[in-house]
Amino acid sequence: MGYSEDHGKGPIYEDGICVALIIAGPGVGRARAIDNIMIQSLDLPALILNYMGGAGSFGDGKSSLPLLNTAGSHREYLYTESVNTNNSVYAVKDASYKLWIKNERGALYYHVKNLSEDENLLNADLTDEAQTSYDALKNYISVLNDE
């Protein structure tokens, strides 16, 4: 997949944050199940501790143990960031859209059909669905910033 110079492959883009998670073994009743649920790496220690009989949360992590045997959802939003001396880049996504902010400049992507993230929906009028997700994603970031 090729990217323009200003859209280099990196951890904030969908191909850098969306990876497969495969879980198998005793206690996993949903053999060969495929879900598009959102789980963060922070959730893995909580899952392991919960599997061993401990609490269902660990710091910001949230166990997905119930999903090993029952279909469901896990998180409504995922947040990721990459901050260094030159850039402040962060993104929050829901099941269909991702709001990506780099140095206060925003982009909205419909990652269901645009995994390459080359069509910024903010460059045109938003559909009602896109506007609703955009507002919710902005609100989620606002709440995070207030914490």
C-alpha positions in Angstrom: 0.0 0.0 0.0 1.5 3.3 -1.0 1.1 6.6 0.8 1.9 10.2 -0.1 4.8 11.9 1.6 2.5 13.7 4.1 0.7 10.4 4.9 3.5 8.1 5.8 2.8 4.7 7.2 2.8 4.9 11.0 1.2 3.8 14.2 -1.7 6.1 14.1 -3.0 5.1 10.7 -5.4 2.1 10.6 -2.8 -0.3 9.3 -0.6 0.5 12.3 -3.3 0.2 15.0 -5.7 -2.5 13.7 -4.2 -5.9 14.1 -5.6 -9.4 14.6 -5.9 -11.0 18.0 -6.2 -14.8 18.2 -7.1 -16.5 21.4 -7.3 -20.3 21.8 -7.1 -22.8 24.6 -9.1 -24.1 27.6 -12.1 -21.9 28.5 -12.5 -20.6 24.9 -15.9 -21.7 23.8 -16.2 -19.7 20.6 -14.0 -21.8 18.3 -13.3 -20.2 14.9 -15.4 -17.1 15.8 -14.5 -13.9 14.1 -15.4 -10.5 15.6 -14.7 -6.9 14.7 -14.6 -5.8 18.3 -12.3 -3.1 19.5 -9.7 -4.3 22.1 -6.6 -2.3 23.1 -3.3 -3.7 24.1 -4.0 -2.3 27.6 -6.9 -4.8 27.8 -4.6 -7.9 27.5 -3.2 -7.8 31.1 -6.8 -7.4 32.4 -7.9 -10.4 30.3 -5.1 -12.5 31.6 -5.7 -11.5 35.3 -9.4 -12.1 34.9 -8.8 -15.5 33.3 -6.7 -16.4 36.3 -9.5 -15.4 38.7 -8.5 -11.8 39.3 -10.3 -8.5 38.7 -11.8 -7.7 35.4 -9.9 -4.4 35.0 -6.3 -3.4 35.3 -5.4 0.3 35.1 -7.0 1.5 31.9 -7.4 -2.1 30.7 -10.7 -3.9 30.6 -11.0 -7.7 30.4 -12.7 -9.2 27.4 -13.1 -12.6 29.1 -16.9 -12.9 28.5 -16.2 -12.6 24.8 -14.4 -15.9 24.8 -17.7 -17.7 25.2 -20.4 -15.2 24.2 -20.6 -12.7 21.3 -20.8 -9.1 22.3 -19.1 -5.8 22.3 -16.2 -4.5 24.3 -15.4 -0.9 23.8 -17.3 1.9 22.0 -14.2 3.9 21.3 -10.5 3.3 20.9 -7.9 6.0 21.5 -4.3 6.0 20.4 -1.6 8.7 20.4 2.0 9.4 19.3 3.6 12.4 20.9 7.2 13.5 20.3 9.1 16.8 20.1 7.9 17.5 16.5 4.3 16.3 16.5 1.3 15.7 18.6 -0.8 13.0 16.9 -3.8 11.2 18.3 -6.8 9.4 17.0 -10.1 8.1 18.4 -12.3 5.6 16.5 -15.6 4.0 16.8 -16.9 1.0 14.8 -17.0 3.0 11.5 -15.2 6.3 11.7 -11.8 7.6 13.0 -11.0 11.1 13.9 -7.3 11.7 13.5 -5.6 14.9 14.8 -2.1 15.9 14.0 -0.8 19.2 15.4 -4.4 20.4 15.9 -5.3 19.6 12.2 -8.1 17.1 11.9 -9.2 14.4 9.5 -12.2 12.1 9.6 -12.0 8.7 7.9 -14.7 6.2 7.2 -12.5 3.2 7.8 -15.2 0.6 6.8 -14.4 1.4 3.2 -11.3 3.5 3.4 -8.6 1.6 5.2 -5.9 3.5 3.4 -7.2 6.7 5.0 -6.7 8.8 1.9 -10.2 10.4 1.8 -10.6 13.0 4.5 -14.3 13.5 5.0 -13.8 16.9 6.6 -12.9 18.2 3.1 -16.6 18.1 2.1 -20.0 18.2 3.7 -20.6 15.4 6.1 -23.5 13.0 5.9 -25.8 12.9 8.9 -24.2 9.6 10.0 -20.7 11.0 9.6 -21.6 14.2 11.4 -23.1 12.2 14.3 -19.9 10.1 14.6 -17.6 13.1 14.2 -19.4 15.0 17.1 -19.3 11.9 19.3 -15.6 11.3 18.6 -14.8 15.0 19.3 -16.8 14.8 22.5 -14.9 11.6 23.6 -11.6 13.4 23.1 -12.9 16.4 25.0 -13.8 14.2 27.9 -10.4 12.6 27.9 -8.7 16.0 27.9 -10.8 17.0 30.9 -9.6 14.0 33.0 
